[in-house]
């Protein structure tokens, strides 16, 4: 704008002073009815330049006036939002330096009028959670759930944090609403899928969790050990639902209908073994776990057998003892044998097995199990000494 104005003035000035070069002033005559105006080119252009300067000056005055009034209006109309954003930034800075009480106070204060409303509530909830203020955290998360008309949408990472906070506070319905509302927008892979699986497990939607776990197996970003843990929980829960609603035969039919890969997974085998053990189906239980025991099962699988109600099973006991013959001091198989004896209610063998195990290692769970065996055998004095040893190690 300024460049154009200066160019125009320069052109007019050249026009006005050009008469000096040709020695002719030149005249301009303007008539409108009875009104006549006569002036030299120099005089006319000079007046025109002065008029342009005056108009430009008026333009600058008007622009300054409108800008000043606009700023004043914005301050009056949006001053509270500006202040809220300033509080939000201060609260976020306090959160980053782990000053959680100050962060919670500032963020909660800024949230109602802040442009980043949902994010402010989220960080306020996280700050409250880090102070073990569960009720406050729940209240802040409720504000996010109720803020459906907000233009702001939480990003992927913020959604994960909000969902995790809801899970930690046992607000499963809010976590579900948050996932379902944003699933189409942010996608349903990786960590969002993991969050959905956890929520399904809490909601006891085991069949849906099983379907999601099949997708999770294809995602390399999800930890395999975590998937195995979820699988055991999901399949065990679904098997129990099938038994409650139908029968054990329906569980067997469902298990046999799984793919070969799924039937060979230790996590799923443990879930099915739990069902068979709880219902005293020893023959089927043996057929299920013996192939794995005879091979080289993982430590996780052997430890998982401890929690299974396994009636007396000579075949299982023989398979474990065969491993012990090769490695008599292997704590993994000593532990498996000891707990198998407990499951079979062979208390004397269990006592001897725990004595051998505790010579190799002394874990709190093993000591507790040994003390219970001693109590069952009526050796209360010895059992008390074991309990005292547990307390000394704590």
N, C-alpha and C positions, 0 to 999 in steps of 0.2 A: 504494500500500500504506500509506504513512504517513498520507495524507489519510483513508483509510477508518478506520484505527486511531484517529486523533484524533476523527473524527466519532462513532465508537462510544463513546469515553471521554466525550465531551461529552454524549451522550444519557443515558448512565448517571449522569453527575454531576447532570444536571437531574432525573433520576428520584430520585436519592438526596436531594437538597436540596428537593424539592418539598413535603415534609412541613412545612417552615417556612411555606409559604403557606397551607396548609389546617389547620395546627395539629394534625395527626395524624401520629404517627410511622409507623404501619403495621407489621405484623409478617409475617414469612415463616416458614412451618412446613414442614419437610421431614422425612418419616418413611420409613425403610427397615427394615422388620421391627421389631426392638426398638430400633433406633437412631432417635433423634429429635433434630432440630436446629431451634432456634427463634432467629430474629434479627430485628432491625428492618430495614426496607427500607434505611435509611441504612447500617447496618453491613454488610448483605449486598452492597450495590452497591459499597461501599468495598473489601471483600475481593475482589470480582470485578474491580474496576479494578486493584488491586495484582497479581492473578493475571495479568491481561492484560499489564501492564507487564513482569512477570517473564518471561512467555512470549515477548514481543517482544524482550526483551533476550537471551534464550536463542537466539532465531532469528538475531539479529545476530551473536552469537558463533559459531554454527554456520556461518553464511554466510561470515564472515571466514576461519574455519578451512578450509572447503572451497576457497575462492578461493585462499588462500595455498598449500594443498597442490597445487591444480591448476596454479598457476604454477610451482611447484617441479617437478611432474611434467613439464610441458611443457618446462621448461628442460633437465631430464635427458634426456627423450625426443627433443626437437627442437632442442636447443642447437646442434648441428652445422649444421642447416639454417638457423637464424637467422644463424649466423656466416657461412655460405656466401652468404646473401643480402646481408649487409653487404659482403663481399668483391666480390660481383657489382656492387653499386652503386658501390663505389669504382673498380672496373675500368672500368665504363661511363663514369664521370666522367673518368678518365684518358684513355680513348679519345676523348672529346669534345674534350679540350684537346690531342689529338694526341701524348700521351705513350705511344707505342705499345709500347715495351718493358715499362713498368709495367702497361699495360692488358692485354697478353698474359699476363703472369705472374699477375695477380689473377684474370682471367677464367678462365684454364685451371685455376687452383686452386679456384675456386668452382663450376665446372661440374658435377662429379660429384654434389654434394649440394644443388645449388641448384634451386629450384622452376622456374627459367627455364633449364634445362639446355641445350636446343638453341640458344637465343639466346646463351647464354654461350659455347658452342663456336663459334658463328658469328662473334661479335665477336672472339674469340681468333684465329680463322683470318684474319679481315680484318686484325687488328693484325699478325699474323705476315707476311701477304702484303705489307703496306706496308713491312715491314723486309726484303723480298726473301728471307724464310725459307720457301721453297717447301715443303720437306719437312714442316715443322711445320704449315703451313697445311693440307696434304693430310691429315695425321694428325688434326687437329681436325675436318675435314669428314668423315672416316671415322667419327668418334664420332657425328656426327649421323645418318649413314646406318645405323649399327648400333643406334641408340637407337629401335627401332621400338615398344617398349612404353611410351614416355613419354606421359604424358597431355597434355603441352604440344605444341601444333601451331604451326609457324612461320606468321606472318601473310604476307600477299601480298608486302610489301616485303622481308621477311626471306628469303622463298623466292627472290626475284629475286637478292638479294645472294649467297645460297648457291650458286645456279645459276651466276652469273657467276664466282664464285671457282673453282668446279669447272671451268668452261671455261678460265679463265686458267691453271689448273694441269694442264690436259689430262686431267682426271678425267671423261671423257665418260660412262662407265657410271654413275657416281654422279649426275651431272647428269640423266641419263635417268631413273634411279630416283626422284629427287627430284621431277621434273616429273610422271611417271606416277602417283606416290603421292598428289600433292596437286591434280592437275588438276580432279577432280570437285568438290573442296572450294572452291577459290579461283577456278575458272573458267579459260577458255582464250582470253582476249582480250588485246589490247594487248601489254603488255610480256612477259606470260607466253607469248603466241604467238610473239613475236620470239625469246625465249629458246629455245623449242622448235625454231624454224626453224634457229637457229645450231647447236643440238645435232644435228639431222638432217643438216646439211651436214657436220659433223665425222664423223658416223657413216656418211657416204656413202649415206644413205637419201634419195636425190635425188627420187625420185618422190613420197615423202611430203612433202618440203619444197615441191615444186611445188603440191601440194594445199593446204598451209597458206598458201602465198604468195597463192593466190586469195582466201583469207579475209582475209589481211593487207591486200590492196588495198581491202577494204571498210572497214577501220579507219582513221579519219582521224588517230588518235594515233600512227601509225607513219610514220616519215619516208620519203618517196617515193624519195629517192636511195638510202637503205639497201635498200629493196625492190628497186630496179633492180640493185643490186650483187648481192644474193642471187639474183635471177632469173638473171643471167648465169652465176653459179656453179652454181646448181641445174640449169639446163637443159644447160649444157656437161657437167656430170658425168653427167647422165642419158643424154645423147647418146652419150658415150663408153661407158657401160655397155651401151647397146643395140648399139653396134658390136661390142663385145667378145663379147656373148652371141649376137647375131644378125647384122645387116649394116647397111651404110650405107642401103640401101633402106628398112629399118625406121625409121631416123631420119627419112628423108624422109616416110614415111607418117605418122609421129607428128606431125611438124611441120605437115603439111597438114591433119591432123585437129584442130589447135588452132582456137580461135575467131579470127575476123578481127581482133579487138582484140589478141589475143596475138601473132598473126603480124606485126602492124605495130609491135610494141614493139621499140625499138632494142636493149634488153638481151637479148631472146630472139633477135633477128636476129644479133647479134654471136656468141652461143653457137653458133647453127647455121652461121654463116659460118666459124667456127673449124673445125668438123668438115669442111665442104666443102673448105676450104683445105688441111687436113692430108692429105686424100685426093686432092688434085689435081683436084677437080671444078670446073675453072675456069668452064665455061659456066654451071653452076648457081649458082656463087658470084657471077658477074656479074649474073645475073638477080635475085639476092637483094639485092645492095647498091646496084646502079646507080640504082634508083628513088629511094632515099634520098639518094645523093650528088648527083643532079641537082637535088633540091629544096634544102632548107636544113637539113641534119642538125645535131645538137647537137655541141658541142665534145667531149663525152664519147664520142660515136659515132666521130668522126674519130680521136680518140686511140686508141679501141679497135681500129681497123683496123690500127694499127701492130703489134699482137701477133698478127695473123693471117698465116698462111703463104699469101701470095697470089702464085701464079705470074704470069708475064708476062700482063698483061691490057690490051690496047690500049684497050678501051672504058672501063675504069676510069681509066686514065691520061688519056685524052681528056676525061673528065668533070671530073677534077681540074684539068686545064690550062684548061678553060673558065672555071672559077671564078677561076683565077689571072689570066686575061686581064682580068677585071673589077677585081680587087683584087690587083695584082702583089706587094704587100708584106704581104699578110695572112699572119701567122705560122702560123695554123691550116692553111691550104691549102698553104703552102710546106712545112710539116712533113709533111702528108699525101703530097705529091708526093715528097719526099725518101725517106720510108720505103717508099713504093710502089716506087720505083726500087731500093731495097735488096732488097725482096721479089722483084722481077723479076730481080735480079742484074745490073742495068744500072749497073755501078759508076761509070762516067764521068759519066753523068747524075746519079747519086746524089751524087757529089762536088760537082758544080756546084750542085745543089739545096741541099746543106748549106751551101755558101759563101754563097748568097743568104739562107738562113734565119738563119745566125749573124750576118749584118749587122743583122738586125732584133731577134733575141733570142739569148741564150746560156744555155740550160738545161743542167744536167749530163748529162741523158739524150741530148740532141742532140749534145753534145760527144763523149760516149762513142761514139755511133753513127758520127759523122764520123771519129773516130780509127780505128775498125774498117774503115771504107771505105778510108781511106788505107793501112792495113796491107795490105788485100787488093790494092790497086793497087801495092804495093811501095814506097810513099813512107813509109818507116819513120822517117826523120828528122823529117818534118813531123808524123807521128803522135805521136812522143815529145813534141814541143813542145805538141801539144794536150793530152796527158796531164799535162804539167807545169802547163798552164793550169788543168786541172781540179783538181789538187792545190792550187794557189794559191787557188782559190775556196773550197775546203773549209774 
